[in-house]
Amino acid sequence: MTARQTLTEKLLSAHLISGEMTAGALCRFRVDSVLFHDMSGILALMAYDAMEQKRAGVALPLVFTDHNLVGMDAQTAGDQAFVKSCARAFGLKYSRPGNGVCHSLVAEDYARPGLLLIGADSHTATCGALGMLGIGLGGMEAATAMTGKPFPLRVPKVIGVHLAGRLKPGVSAMDIALTLLAKMTIKGAVNAVLEYTGEGTAALTVPQRLTLANLGAEMGATSSLFPSDAQVDAWLKAQGRPEAYTPLAADEGAAYAQTVPLNLSEVEPMVALPGRPDRGVPIRAAEPVSFSQVFIGSCANGSYESLVRAAQVLKGRHVADNTELLVACGSRRVYRQLLRDGYVDIFLDAGARLLESGCGPCMGIGQAPTPGAHVLRTTNRNFPGRSGTRDAEIYLASPETAAASAVTGRLTAVSELLDPAEMDALPPLPEKSGFDGLYLPYDQTWTGEDRPVYTASIRPIPTGEPLPDALRLPVSLKAGDGISTDDIVPGVPQALALRANIPELAKYLFHYLDEGFAGRAAGLGTSMIVAGEDYAQGSSREHAAAGCLALGVRAVLVKSIHRIHRANLINYGILPLLFDRAEDDSLIQQGDVLSLTGIHEGMRSGHLLIHNDTNGAEISCHTDLNSHEAQLLRMGGLLRSARRESK
């Protein structure tokens, strides 16, 4: 008798090409679709070209221009032209600027239950709302997935999130997500898929599921997954794609590595305090705070349903005198339906500013608040600097809470303004309409004659060197706990605009933590970074690894590291190491010289010994490399390996 399977196991088994389907094992899978955007996609597409590849080898290759839409200088236009030329050269579907946020558009136009999507973005799991397994990785890994060759992936464990009950009026999916984050923390689902089960799941709409699947990335999850049921069927019909529906669910009695119960009827309106998205508390228990800026939108809460709920709170009210309200729809389709149904007038009458459908404010490109400001956002991350202003403090909340707070100018639950029970029922699903030319189907018109167009602002990707068996490295940076990828690559336009020019971007690395780091590391030639817990949490921003390589960083020694950055380091030929004893962190200071010997054997056994040549201390550490990762490091990274395989 076949063992009862979780839905995750079913989907992975259906795509398995080789390997043993047990948690932690290295297997190879068939990939149906890949996703890039104009931030992660530039390096990824440069890598794909450097691998000497031609047409994309997967059935559904997608690229979106959604992150940097501001066009502050000619470089932005050049970068966008490069992405578009790559779409034509490799045969990708291309989404024009302003069409919408990639994850929102995938849900509307491409998501299909049962598919496996690899995306160069940490929130690729958003499509899990429709029973599609989306896994976010670094751009270079996504580029290798696009070749169509069997894709190596460590099998994740599966955590069941068992939902019971129903949400109370005025409580949203964002409140569920912040409740789960507070419960599980930012690393509670590392190397795991969060699979939603239970009778409470069935009542959640696809837009609500999109929010939950999106925020799973903030718990460290490899992906998040919902069953494909009546809610998914209704969504696909509304999008004009009824043929895409396939019912999918876990087997009854399937075993989960862990089960997290949550009663939806007990969820309260929540707010995440500044610093990390897992700092959620009920609004009733939060300290009073006033906001100079409120932003409603993003891939987490830019759906028609989210914005209608916000509009219902704003109706007949006005934004506070000292507060700015910004609103961005997840897609043009959402904007069109809001306009058709009269909700745009509500936003405008309330004093809101409607922005283009895109990602900018979520990651610090545009709408940066004043220094020291307190801002409220419906986005998924609130790491320091994420808003584009280093010392601004970012709070996270639901669209309903954000709307109420914009009216009062301070943190406010909906119940302070109106009886949530009097709010209208959930709105209808957005329907397909409008101009279809916002996608350019280069996958259908591919001729093989075009090549990527490189502009003057685009520089070659740095390529790692084969990892020697011994290294002697000075410590170029000693950092503490909770370093995010926004700390490594500051979320400011002047740095992010250099995403196609790694040598120049590298000059900004750790700029707000240690302004002298880049010059010091470059001067040392080769070096090592030492840090604490939760290193490189947050965005999949692979520039954080590529920039370190450009500055000569050969190894990183930390107490714990987030999944995607760990993979990015390996792909660029940088050795990730973990302290055996957290307290040994005190044995190393910035400027110390560390010696590593027997590295190749250490990668095989998982154990290495570091000698601090400066003070004589011995530090034991370990790796958790699989055979594929160790081979990549020995060869100098994924790009060098791919070039060799293409010969």
C-alpha positions in Angstrom: 0.0 0.0 0.0 1.4 3.4 -1.0 2.2 5.7 2.0 -0.2 8.6 2.6 1.4 11.7 1.2 1.3 15.4 2.0 0.4 17.6 -0.9 4.0 18.8 -1.0 5.2 15.3 -1.3 2.7 14.6 -4.1 3.9 17.6 -6.1 7.6 16.9 -5.6 7.1 13.2 -6.4 5.3 14.1 -9.6 8.4 16.1 -10.6 11.1 13.7 -9.3 13.7 12.6 -11.8 16.3 11.1 -9.5 17.0 10.6 -5.8 15.3 9.4 -2.7 12.3 11.4 -1.6 13.2 11.8 2.1 13.5 15.1 4.0 17.0 16.5 3.6 18.0 14.3 0.7 19.4 15.8 -2.5 17.2 15.0 -5.4 16.7 16.3 -8.9 13.4 17.5 -10.2 11.7 18.6 -13.4 10.9 22.3 -13.4 7.8 23.6 -15.2 8.3 27.4 -14.9 10.9 30.0 -13.9 10.4 33.5 -12.8 12.7 36.5 -13.0 12.2 40.3 -12.5 14.2 43.4 -13.2 16.0 43.3 -9.9 17.2 39.7 -9.5 16.7 39.0 -13.2 19.6 41.1 -14.5 22.3 39.0 -12.9 20.4 35.8 -13.6 20.0 36.5 -17.3 23.6 37.6 -17.5 24.5 34.2 -16.0 22.3 32.4 -18.4 24.0 34.1 -21.3 27.4 33.4 -19.8 26.5 29.7 -19.6 26.2 29.9 -23.4 22.6 28.9 -23.3 20.0 29.7 -26.0 16.3 29.1 -25.8 14.8 28.6 -22.3 14.4 24.9 -21.6 11.2 25.1 -19.5 7.6 25.3 -20.6 6.8 28.6 -18.9 9.7 31.1 -18.6 8.6 34.5 -17.2 10.2 37.8 -16.7 8.6 40.9 -15.1 9.6 44.6 -14.9 8.2 45.5 -11.6 10.8 46.6 -9.1 12.6 49.7 -10.4 10.0 51.7 -12.3 11.1 55.2 -11.1 13.6 55.8 -14.0 15.8 58.2 -12.0 18.4 58.2 -14.8 19.2 56.6 -18.1 20.7 53.5 -16.4 17.3 52.3 -15.4 16.1 52.5 -19.0 19.2 50.6 -20.1 18.7 47.9 -17.5 15.1 47.5 -18.6 16.2 47.3 -22.3 18.6 44.6 -21.4 16.0 42.5 -19.6 13.6 42.9 -22.6 16.4 41.9 -25.0 17.1 38.8 -22.9 13.4 37.9 -23.0 13.6 38.1 -26.8 16.9 36.3 -27.1 15.9 33.4 -24.8 12.2 33.1 -25.6 10.6 34.3 -22.3 7.2 35.8 -21.7 7.9 39.5 -20.9 5.7 41.7 -18.7 6.0 45.4 -19.4 6.7 48.0 -16.7 3.5 49.0 -14.9 1.7 45.7 -15.6 2.0 44.7 -12.0 3.9 42.9 -9.4 5.3 39.5 -10.6 3.7 37.4 -7.8 0.3 39.1 -8.3 0.5 38.6 -12.1 1.5 34.9 -11.7 -1.6 34.3 -9.6 -3.8 36.1 -12.1 -2.4 34.8 -15.4 -0.2 31.8 -15.0 -0.5 29.8 -11.7 -1.8 26.3 -12.2 -2.3 23.7 -9.5 0.4 21.0 -9.5 3.2 23.0 -11.3 6.7 23.5 -9.9 8.0 27.1 -10.2 11.6 28.2 -9.4 11.8 31.9 -9.0 14.7 34.4 -8.5 12.8 36.0 -5.6 12.1 34.9 -2.0 8.4 35.4 -2.4 8.0 33.0 -5.3 6.0 30.8 -2.8 3.0 33.2 -3.2 1.7 31.0 -6.0 1.2 28.3 -3.4 -2.2 29.9 -2.7 -3.4 28.0 -5.9 -1.8 24.6 -5.2 1.3 25.4 -7.1 4.7 24.8 -5.5 6.9 27.9 -5.8 10.4 27.9 -4.5 12.5 31.1 -4.3 16.2 30.9 -4.9 19.1 33.1 -6.0 19.1 34.3 -9.6 22.0 32.1 -10.7 20.2 29.0 -9.5 17.0 30.1 -11.2 19.1 30.6 -14.4 20.3 27.0 -14.2 16.7 25.8 -13.7 15.8 27.6 -16.9 18.1 25.4 -18.9 15.6 22.6 -18.4 18.1 20.2 -17.0 17.2 18.2 -13.9 17.3 20.7 -11.0 19.1 19.8 -7.7 17.1 20.5 -4.6 17.3 19.3 -1.0 13.9 17.8 -0.1 12.2 20.0 2.5 10.4 18.7 5.5 6.7 19.5 5.6 5.0 21.5 8.5 1.3 21.3 8.6 -0.5 24.5 9.6 -3.9 23.3 10.9 -6.4 26.1 10.7 -9.7 25.9 12.6 -12.6 28.3 13.1 -13.3 31.5 11.1 -11.9 35.0 11.1 -13.9 37.7 13.1 -15.1 40.8 11.2 -12.3 43.3 10.7 -9.6 40.6 10.9 -7.6 39.8 7.8 -5.1 37.3 6.4 -2.3 39.7 7.3 -3.3 39.4 10.9 -3.1 35.6 10.6 0.3 35.9 9.0 1.7 38.2 11.8 0.2 35.9 14.4 2.0 32.9 12.9 5.2 34.9 12.5 5.1 35.8 16.2 4.5 32.2 17.0 7.1 30.6 14.7 9.7 33.4 14.4 11.7 34.2 11.3 13.4 30.8 11.3 10.6 28.6 12.5 10.1 27.1 9.0 13.7 26.9 7.7 14.1 24.0 5.2 10.4 23.3 5.4 7.2 23.8 3.4 4.3 25.3 5.3 1.3 23.3 4.1 -2.1 24.6 5.2 -4.8 22.1 6.3 -7.9 22.0 8.4 -11.5 23.1 8.1 -10.5 26.8 8.6 -8.5 26.7 5.4 -11.5 26.0 3.2 -13.1 29.3 4.0 -10.0 31.4 3.0 -10.2 33.0 -0.4 -7.4 32.9 -2.8 -6.4 36.5 -2.1 -6.2 35.7 1.6 -4.2 32.6 0.8 -1.8 34.7 -1.4 -1.0 36.9 1.7 -0.3 33.9 3.9 1.8 32.1 1.2 3.7 35.3 0.7 4.5 35.9 4.4 5.7 32.3 4.8 9.0 33.4 3.3 9.5 35.6 6.5 9.3 32.4 8.6 12.2 31.0 6.6 10.0 28.6 4.7 11.2 27.0 1.4 7.6 27.4 0.2 4.0 27.5 1.4 1.2 25.4 -0.1 -2.6 25.3 0.0 -4.9 22.7 -1.4 -6.5 23.2 -4.8 -10.2 23.3 -3.9 -13.4 25.2 -4.6 -11.7 28.5 -3.8 -9.1 27.9 -6.4 -11.7 26.8 -8.9 -13.7 30.0 -8.4 -10.5 32.1 -8.7 -9.4 30.5 -12.0 -12.9 30.9 -13.5 -12.9 34.6 -12.6 -9.5 35.0 -14.3 -10.9 33.3 -17.5 -8.8 30.2 -17.0 -11.3 27.5 -15.8 -9.4 24.8 -17.7 -6.4 25.3 -15.4 -8.2 23.9 -12.4 -7.2 20.5 -11.0 -8.4 19.4 -7.5 -5.4 18.6 -5.3 -5.1 17.8 -1.6 -3.0 15.9 0.9 -4.0 12.3 1.5 -6.2 11.9 4.6 -4.0 10.9 7.5 -0.8 12.2 5.8 2.1 12.6 8.4 3.7 16.0 8.9 7.1 16.6 10.5 5.4 19.1 12.8 1.8 20.5 13.1 1.1 24.1 14.1 -2.5 24.6 15.2 -4.2 28.0 14.9 -7.8 28.9 15.6 -8.8 31.7 13.3 -11.6 32.9 15.6 -8.9 33.8 18.1 -6.8 35.9 15.8 -6.8 39.6 16.6 -5.8 42.7 14.6 -2.0 42.7 14.8 1.0 45.0 14.2 4.6 44.0 13.7 6.9 46.3 15.6 10.0 47.7 13.8 13.0 45.6 13.1 11.7 42.2 12.1 8.4 40.9 10.8 8.1 38.4 13.6 7.7 41.1 16.3 4.0 41.0 16.1 1.7 42.0 18.9 -2.1 42.6 19.2 -2.8 46.3 18.4 -4.5 46.6 21.8 -1.2 45.7 23.5 1.0 48.0 21.3 2.5 51.3 22.5 0.9 54.4 20.9 2.7 55.6 17.8 2.0 58.3 15.2 2.8 57.8 11.5 4.0 60.3 8.9 3.5 57.8 6.1 1.2 54.8 5.5 1.6 52.5 2.5 -1.1 50.0 1.3 -0.1 47.5 -1.4 2.7 45.1 -2.3 2.7 41.5 -3.4 1.5 40.7 0.2 -1.6 42.9 0.2 -2.1 44.4 -3.2 -5.1 42.3 -4.2 -8.5 43.7 -5.1 -9.9 42.2 -1.9 -7.2 43.9 0.3 -7.7 47.3 -1.3 -11.5 47.1 -1.2 -11.4 46.4 2.5 -9.1 49.4 3.0 -11.4 51.6 0.9 -14.4 50.5 3.1 -12.6 51.9 6.1 -11.7 55.1 4.3 -15.1 55.8 2.8 -16.4 59.2 3.9 -13.2 59.9 5.9 -10.0 61.8 5.2 -6.3 61.2 5.8 -4.9 62.9 8.9 -3.1 66.3 8.3 0.3 65.0 9.2 0.1 61.7 7.5 0.7 60.7 3.8 -1.3 57.7 2.4 0.2 55.9 -0.5 -1.6 53.1 -2.4 -0.3 50.7 -5.0 -2.4 48.0 -6.6 -0.8 44.6 -7.2 -1.7 44.7 -10.9 -3.4 46.8 -13.5 -6.3 44.4 -13.5 -6.8 45.2 -9.8 -6.6 49.0 -10.5 -9.1 48.6 -13.4 -11.6 46.8 -11.3 -11.2 49.3 -8.4 -11.8 52.1 -10.9 -14.8 50.4 -12.4 -16.4 49.7 -9.0 -15.9 53.2 -7.7 -13.2 52.5 -5.1 -10.5 54.7 -6.7 -12.8 57.7 -6.1 -12.9 56.7 -2.4 -9.1 56.6 -2.2 -8.8 59.9 -4.0 -11.5 61.6 -1.9 -9.8 60.4 1.3 -6.5 62.1 0.1 -4.5 59.1 -0.9 -1.9 59.1 -3.6 -2.2 56.2 -6.1 1.1 54.9 -7.3 2.0 52.7 -10.3 1.5 49.0 -9.8 5.0 47.9 -8.7 7.3 46.9 -5.9 9.3 50.1 -5.4 8.2 51.4 -1.9 8.4 47.9 -0.5 12.1 47.7 -1.1 13.2 51.4 -0.8 13.0 52.5 -4.4 10.8 55.6 -4.2 8.7 57.1 -1.4 11.4 57.1 1.2 10.2 58.7 4.4 12.0 61.4 6.3 14.8 60.5 8.7 13.6 59.0 11.9 10.1 58.7 10.7 7.6 56.1 11.9 5.8 54.5 9.0 3.1 51.8 8.6 3.1 49.5 5.7 1.2 46.4 4.5 4.4 44.9 3.1 6.1 41.8 4.2 9.4 43.2 5.6 10.4 45.9 8.1 14.1 45.4 8.5 16.1 48.7 9.2 16.6 50.6 5.9 14.0 48.6 4.0 12.0 51.9 3.4 15.0 53.6 1.7 15.6 55.6 4.9 18.1 54.0 7.3 16.7 55.2 10.6 13.0 55.2 9.7 11.0 52.7 11.8 8.6 50.4 9.9 5.5 48.9 11.4 3.6 46.2 9.5 -0.2 45.7 9.6 -3.3 44.7 7.5 -4.8 47.0 4.9 -7.8 47.6 7.2 -5.5 48.7 10.1 -3.4 50.8 7.7 -6.5 52.6 6.4 -7.8 53.3 9.9 -4.3 54.5 11.0 -4.1 56.9 8.0 -7.3 58.5 9.1 -6.3 59.1 12.7 -2.5 59.5 12.0 -1.7 56.9 14.7 -1.9 53.2 15.2 -5.6 52.4 15.1 -7.7 49.3 15.0 -10.7 49.4 12.6 -13.0 49.0 15.6 -12.1 52.5 16.8 -13.7 54.0 13.7 -16.6 51.7 12.9 -18.2 48.4 13.8 -16.3 45.8 11.7 -19.5 43.7 11.5 -21.0 46.5 9.5 -18.3 46.3 6.8 -19.4 44.8 3.5 -18.9 41.1 2.9 -15.7 40.1 1.0 -15.8 41.6 -2.5 -16.1 39.5 -5.7 -13.0 38.2 -7.3 -11.3 40.4 -9.9 -12.1 39.3 -13.5 -9.9 39.3 -16.5 -10.4 42.4 -18.7 -8.4 45.0 -20.6 -5.5 45.2 -22.9 -3.6 41.9 -23.4 -0.6 43.5 -25.0 1.0 44.1 -21.6 2.7 40.8 -22.1 5.1 40.2 -25.0 5.1 36.5 -25.8 8.7 36.1 -26.9 8.4 32.4 -26.1 6.0 32.1 -29.1 7.9 34.3 -31.5 11.5 33.1 -30.7 13.7 32.8 -33.7 17.1 32.3 -32.1 18.6 35.3 -34.0 18.5 37.9 -31.3 21.1 38.3 -28.7 21.0 40.2 -25.3 21.9 43.9 -25.7 24.5 45.0 -23.1 24.6 48.7 -22.2 27.5 50.6 -20.9 26.3 50.3 -17.3 26.3 46.5 -17.3 29.5 44.8 -16.1 30.3 41.1 -16.2 29.4 38.9 -13.2 32.3 38.2 -11.0 33.3 34.5 -11.2 34.6 32.6 -8.2 37.9 30.8 -8.0 38.3 27.1 -7.2 38.3 26.7 -3.4 41.8 25.6 -2.3 42.4 23.1 0.5 43.8 25.8 2.8 43.1 29.5 3.3 44.6 32.1 5.5 42.1 35.0 5.8 42.0 38.2 7.8 38.5 39.1 9.2 37.3 42.1 7.2 34.1 42.4 9.2 32.9 41.2 12.6 29.1 41.8 12.9 26.4 40.9 15.4 23.0 39.1 15.2 20.1 39.8 12.8 22.1 41.1 9.8 19.6 41.3 6.8 20.3 41.4 3.1 19.1 45.0 3.4 22.0 45.6 5.8 24.4 44.0 3.4 23.1 45.8 0.3 21.4 49.0 1.5 17.9 49.5 0.1 18.7 52.9 -1.3 18.3 53.9 -4.9 22.0 54.9 -5.4 23.0 51.3 -4.5 20.1 49.3 -6.0 20.5 51.2 -9.3 23.9 49.5 -9.7 22.5 46.0 -9.6 24.0 45.3 -13.1 27.4 46.7 -12.1 28.7 44.5 -9.2 32.1 46.1 -8.8 30.5 49.5 -8.2 27.6 48.2 -6.1 30.1 46.4 -3.9 31.3 49.7 -2.7 28.0 50.1 -0.8 28.1 46.8 1.0 27.5 47.1 4.8 27.7 50.8 4.2 25.4 51.8 7.1 26.8 49.2 9.5 30.5 49.9 8.7 31.2 52.6 6.2 34.8 51.5 5.8 34.1 47.8 5.0 34.2 47.9 1.3 37.5 49.8 1.1 39.0 47.6 3.9 38.0 44.3 2.2 39.2 45.4 -1.2 42.5 46.4 0.4 43.0 43.1 2.1 42.6 41.2 -1.2 41.0 38.2 0.4 39.1 38.0 3.7 36.4 36.4 5.8 33.2 37.8 7.4 32.2 36.7 10.9 28.7 37.3 12.2 26.0 36.0 14.6 22.5 34.6 14.4 20.1 34.9 11.5 22.7 36.2 9.1 21.3 37.5 5.7 17.7 37.1 6.6 15.2 38.7 4.3 15.4 39.3 0.5 16.9 36.8 -2.0 19.1 39.7 -3.1 22.0 37.8 -4.6 24.0 41.0 -5.0 24.9 40.5 -1.3 26.9 37.4 -2.3 28.2 38.7 -5.6 29.4 41.9 -4.1 31.3 40.0 -1.4 33.0 38.0 -4.0 34.0 41.2 -5.9 35.6 42.4 -2.7 37.6 39.2 -2.2 35.5 37.5 0.6 36.2 33.8 0.4 34.4 32.5 3.5 31.6 33.5 5.9 31.5 32.2 9.5 28.2 32.7 11.4 26.0 31.2 14.1 23.1 30.7 11.7 22.4 31.7 8.1 19.2 32.0 6.0 18.6 29.5 3.2 18.8 31.6 0.1 21.9 33.6 1.0 23.7 30.4 2.0 22.9 29.0 -1.5 24.0 32.3 -3.1 27.4 32.2 -1.3 28.0 28.7 -2.6 27.0 29.6 -6.1 29.6 32.4 -6.1 32.3 30.2 -4.6 32.2 31.5 -1.1 32.4 29.0 1.7 29.6 29.2 4.4 30.7 28.0 7.8 28.7 27.6 11.1 30.1 27.9 14.6 29.9 24.6 16.6 29.7 26.7 19.8 28.0 30.1 19.6 30.2 31.4 22.4 33.3 30.9 20.3 32.3 34.1 18.5 34.1 35.9 21.3 37.4 34.3 20.2 37.5 36.3 17.0 37.8 40.1 16.5 37.8 42.2 13.4 41.3 42.2 11.9 42.3 38.8 13.3 43.8 36.4 10.8 42.2 32.9 10.6 43.7 29.8 9.1 41.7 26.9 7.6 43.4 23.7 6.5 42.0 20.4 5.2 39.0 22.3 3.7 38.1 19.6 1.1 38.0 16.8 3.7 36.1 19.2 6.0 33.4 19.8 3.4 33.1 16.0 3.1 33.0 15.2 6.8 31.1 18.4 7.8 33.7 19.5 10.4 36.5 22.0 10.2 38.9 23.5 12.7 39.9 27.2 12.4 43.1 28.5 14.0 43.2 32.2 15.0 46.7 33.1 14.1 46.4 36.4 16.0 45.5 35.1 19.5 46.1 31.4 19.2 42.5 30.3 19.7 41.0 27.2 18.1 37.5 27.5 16.8 35.6 24.4 15.7 32.9 24.8 13.0 30.8 22.8 10.6 29.2 22.8 7.3 26.0 21.1 6.0 27.0 20.9 2.4 25.6 18.2 0.2 27.8 16.6 -2.5 26.6 18.9 -5.2 27.3 22.0 -3.2 30.8 20.8 -2.2 31.6 20.2 -5.8 30.4 23.7 -6.8 32.8 25.2 -4.2 35.7 23.1 -5.3 35.1 24.3 -8.9 34.7 28.0 -7.9 30.9 28.3 -8.0 27.9 27.6 -10.2 28.8 29.8 -13.2 32.2 28.2 -13.6 30.6 24.7 -13.2 27.8 25.5 -15.8 30.4 26.8 -18.3 32.3 23.6 -17.9 29.2 21.5 -18.4 28.2 23.4 -21.6 31.5 22.6 -23.3 
